[in-house]
Structure formats: C-alpha cells, structure tokens
Amino acid sequence: MSDIDTAWKRLETEGARLRGIHLRELFAADPGRSGAFTATLDDLSIDFSKEKIDQGAFSALLGLAEATGVASCREALFSGAPINLTEGRAVQHMALRAPEGAVVEIDGADVMPEVRATLDRFLAFAEDVRSGAYAAADGPFTDVINIGIGGSDLGPVMATRALRPDHDGPRLHFVSNVDGGHIADVTATLDPKRTLVIVASKTFTTLETMANADTARAWLSAALGDGAGAHMAAVSTNLEATAAYGIDASRVFGFWDWVGGRYSLWSAIGLPVAIAVGAQAFRAFLAGAAAMDAHFREAPLAHNLPVLLALIGVWRRNVMGWRTVGLIPYDQRLERFPAYVQQLDMESNGKSVTREGRPAGATGPVIWGEPGTNAQHSFFQLIHQGADTVPVDFIAAATPRGADQHHHELLLANCLAQGQALAFGKSEAEVRADMEAEGKSAAEIEMIAPHRVFPGDRPTTTILHRALTPYALGRLVALYEHKVFVQGAIWNVNSYDQWGVELGKVLAKALIPAVKGEALPEGLDGSTAGLIARIHDLKG
Ligand SMILES: O=P(O)(O)OC[C@H]1O[C@](O)(CO)[C@@H](O)[C@@H]1O
C-alpha cells in the first residue's frame, strides 16, 4: 500500500470513529478545544473547533498532507514551474503582488520588472481618471463600466463592493451577461459623454464580452462620434486583438498567460477597483495578499492557514461525504464573495481526472452562499433541520468600517449564535422542558416537540479578522486561492485549466444561426430542435 493509500485509510478509520461522536461530546471531552483548533496570522484567525474532528483526525489530516507532498507541490508552484500541465503554463499570480525587491523567474527570466512597470502604468491611469487628468470631453469621468465575465468580472465586482468605505472615485458599473438586458439597464442610467468603458478579457475573444463591447462602443459612438475611442480602455493578454479592436495602446493594459482568469484580480483586471479606491488602497490590497503568500510559503503545515482550511474541506468532502459548502460572510459588503470563491474553487477543482488523466475520487464540492443575517431568514432552516449535513464557513470582522457599532454587535451575535445552534442544537428533552415552562399542554408538547428539535452536530468554521480593509481583503482572497491550490495538490488534479467550459461555447456558436431563424445544424438532437421550434413559435 502506498503512503497516500495508508494516509487515506487512516482518515477513513478516524472518520468512522468520529461520525458517531456528537460535537457536544467533543466539547464536553475537551472544553478548551478552540485553543487547539484555532490558527492565526496577525489579526486573522480560523476557528475550526466546531468541525467534527479531534486530535486523532487532525493528525491523520496532516499525515495526508505530508503523504500527498503538499509542501513540495507548494515549492513547485512558487518556483514558476509549468504546473498547469495541460496548458504548459506556470501559475504565478503571486508575482503580481510580490513585495518590493522580489525576483520571480518564469522560464529563466525575472518577470518582476514588467509586472511592476504594468502595475505602475495602470495605477497611474486609474489616478488620472480619478483626478480628471484623463477626462471625458465634457469634464471628468463620473462613471466607469467594466465589461467582462468570469474572472474578468467577479473579482472587480466583489472587491469594489467589499471596499465601499474606500470608494471615493467615479461610480463603477459592471456588465457581464450576454443578455442584452444587462447592458441596456446599466447604460440607461448613464451619460455616455461622461462614461469610461473598460473591456476586460484575458483572451479578448469571449463571446459575451465582445458582444457587450460592440454594444457599448455603438452607445458611445452615437453620442460622441469619433470621440468614442477616447472613452474606451482594455485589459487583456491578447494585445494583437485589442489593437485590432482599435483601442489606443496608451489605454491598453496587459497581463500574462501565467495568470489564470480566476486569479487575475491582482493584475490590470483590478483596474476598475483601483479607479474606485485609488492606487494607495490597491497597493494595500496587494500587500495583504503578499502577506498570505509569505505565510503560506513559510508556515509549517500544522499552523498554515490555507493548508488547514484545505484539510477541513478534505475532511468534510472525502471523509464525511458532504458534497456542498455554504460560504456565509457576516458582512454585507462581502455579498459577492461567495460568487467569487464559487468560480475560484469550482472552476479550479471541479475535475474528475487526475493530473495523469486517470479517474479522480471525490474532488471540489459545490460552493454557494449569501451574506448573513439574510441567509438565516431564507435557507438556514435546511441547514439546521434538513436531512443533509451542510458544513458552513462564516467570515466576520470584529469591527465595522463606516457603519454603526450597535448594528455590528447585532451582526456578530447572530453569527456566533448560528455556529452555536448548529454545533450544539437543542435536544427533545430541552424542547419539552421549555414547552412545559411555557405552560403548553401535554398533547401540544407531544405534537410539536419533534418539530422544534435541533439535532446539532452540524459543523462550521469561523474566520475572523479585525476589519474589512483593503489589506484584509487581499489576505482573505489569497487565503482561499491557496486553499484551492492545496486541495488540488491533495486530490492530484490540475486546478489551473477549465476544459469543462469549452463544449458549451462551441455548441452555442453552432446554434446561433438556428436561433436566428436559419437552418438547424445537421444531426441536431430532437429536444434541442424542438426547443428552437418553440422559440420561433413564441417569437411569432
Ligand atoms: O477573460 P476572458 O478570456 O474573457 O474569460 C472569461 C472567463 O471565461 C472562462 O475562460 C471560462 O469560460 C473563465 O475561466 C474566465 O475567467
């Protein structure tokens, strides 16, 4: 049996043992377990004491990390080796936030001079837009539309909303969906004469983005004629395509094929964020991520935050067999964080073959979520009393930014209460005692009590930091990036390709003529042909 098989076997044994032990019992046996199962980096902590693990399981998880070579995979990542083997590329988004003086070599060449020059250039442009040094014909830009999708959209949207207290630049708007309603609704409220449009696309070929860019250009041209071009900027790795599209090179900002789309927020893809919050705050955001990079690279596995978060995920997914994870920020400004992590995690580790092309076991879980406390009043019912166990990550800040302290205390109390209720629940005996104290009749108690029982034993991990500053946001995003990397290493999948999105793109292109009313593609299946016929009927 290989070391890896032995490590998995040991975990199975630990899982079988712990499955039968309620979280209440784990806390009764070791009331101080939050000390043992909390890891910190400065003001950031991860408390995983409400997960169904104990020291035996924890040490088995660390054994798995060692057996699967997480530490050597981590070195390969930072070395600039082409670990994205299906595309023959290095994975080096960390270079985009590397500190002053760092040298990062890819293919034997230091990429940092170019990275720094591009960062300086796009931050200078952001400052020019903010100050009005680069202005619209009628005065400073009041509004900016970022057109992009996936990694060219979710990161900028998420970060712009998260950093609302730092937002002192022009208003930001985001158009991603090819649904014409999206761009129509955004442009309806804006003045083209005072709006800058950024077309953000790593490939500059994405159907949705190019269709929206064409529509935006037509909207600008209708108001500005030949002046429309001055209202457009682009971010891409495909500089030939941006030139062919006619966007002036002075407003085109590049990045590199060793930056995956869902890891590109740190590159010029972050331009809209920089326009919103300014260069200084953007640099603080990068510094926060760099601090997490240094921690991830240097900290021993047992105290390494991304490694621990990844191991908790492996325990939930592979040992306990729970298939989804709720990501619930108790922070309204992180409202798009679950969607951001959803792409980061599910596009990276939603794989079913190993790096060698053989069948992989259970890999990336389904990630979803909404901010608390809203989540409590919608789907938390199922998490408390549903038939499935749904593990949850909570994220909260100890202090608010630009918001009322009293509200924040209510928010935190709710976050903590959910973790308590999920872990410890409320037994039937407790429910009956409460109902008796409320003066309910024996018949009513008999009928209602089972419905009021909370089984508990439902795991949560709580991530806490001081405040959601640009630095803290950078650190948080990098935490999840590296967690995804560690899980990919353990599952032995390539976390950096996304072939699974390709087939739909090809099929959609082939169907466009038929949807427009031309001939159906040859050999089209009966269901799709029937749906197209129905669409034409309904169009009339
Ligand atoms: O930035 P691009 O090249 O337009 O791609 C957008 C998104 O599309 C994807 O390639 C998936 O289709 C994502 O990985 C990417 O973030």
The ligand as an SDF file (V2000), in Angstrom:
LIG
                    3D

 16 16  0  0  0  0  0  0  0  0999 V2000
  -11.2120   36.8860  -19.5440 O   0  0  0  0  0  0  0  0  0  0  0  0
  -11.8220   36.0590  -20.6150 P   0  0  0  0  0  0  0  0  0  0  0  0
  -10.7900   35.4900  -21.5580 O   0  0  0  0  0  0  0  0  0  0  0  0
  -12.8700   36.8490  -21.3580 O   0  0  0  0  0  0  0  0  0  0  0  0
  -12.5150   34.8160  -19.9660 O   0  0  0  0  0  0  0  0  0  0  0  0
  -13.5450   34.9840  -19.0380 C   0  0  0  0  0  0  0  0  0  0  0  0
  -13.8040   33.7240  -18.2550 C   0  0  0  0  0  0  0  0  0  0  0  0
  -14.1290   32.6710  -19.1200 O   0  0  0  0  0  0  0  0  0  0  0  0
  -13.5190   31.4700  -18.6850 C   0  0  0  0  0  0  0  0  0  0  0  0
  -12.4660   31.1850  -19.5360 O   0  0  0  0  0  0  0  0  0  0  0  0
  -14.4960   30.3310  -18.6760 C   0  0  0  0  0  0  0  0  0  0  0  0
  -15.2270   30.3040  -19.8520 O   0  0  0  0  0  0  0  0  0  0  0  0
  -13.0180   31.7870  -17.2930 C   0  0  0  0  0  0  0  0  0  0  0  0
  -12.0050   30.9620  -16.8890 O   0  0  0  0  0  0  0  0  0  0  0  0
  -12.6430   33.2140  -17.4450 C   0  0  0  0  0  0  0  0  0  0  0  0
  -12.4860   33.8460  -16.2220 O   0  0  0  0  0  0  0  0  0  0  0  0
  1  2  2  0
  2  3  1  0
  2  4  1  0
  2  5  1  0
  5  6  1  0
  6  7  1  0
  7  8  1  0
  7 15  1  0
  8  9  1  0
  9 10  1  0
  9 11  1  0
  9 13  1  0
 11 12  1  0
 13 14  1  0
 13 15  1  0
 15 16  1  0
M  END
$$$$
